[in-house]
Amino acid sequence: MGLMKSAYSVLVFLAFSASAVLAQEPKVPRPAGDIGIQTGPGKYIWLSEYSGKTCILAFILTTCPHCQFTTGILNRIQKDYADRGVQVVESAVEPMSSLHIPDFEKKMQTVFPVGYNEQNYVAKFLGLPENAPMLFPSIVMVDAKGILRVQYDPDDTRLKNDTQEKTLREDLDRTIKEGQTPVKAPARK
């Protein structure tokens, strides 16, 4: 009986912990802040370098089949939306990802930059609690004014293979439009 009670206690703790993490999902829209994506020893791409552009940042694992599927979609989106001021950037976060990127880029024929980061650094940028488990791909959209407009939960049913491209394109169109909308001045009293 003691073993069953102990197991039950562990399950209750895990369920509570999971609900606490989910309850802390980051709010959008919010200022994106800056993030550096490493592309080589001492070399970085900074989100701020793309000021005035709409950016899609995808955080991936190079060996993840779902991440590879998403990369194929992002390749098409980059080609289709480049003339509308859109820039896609991916960051691999698995251990020693810098060693995997050349083969990944060749296999996926990426048409946008792919770099790498430590997972904790990415989690902080995404507004996730410290040591929160991450699922991949994790994708955000930042408008031309630096506002993070879209942040997908990787479990989002709209990111399933059969609806993912449609979802990304619809949200990207909205993000582009929102980034162009003039900010209203506060009313004078």
Helices and strands as residue ranges (DSSP letters): H 2-23, E 30-31, E 36-40, E 43-46, G 47-50, E 54-60, H 65-81, G 82-84, E 86-92, H 97-108, E 114-116, H 119-126, E 138-142, E 147-151, G 157-159, H 164-180
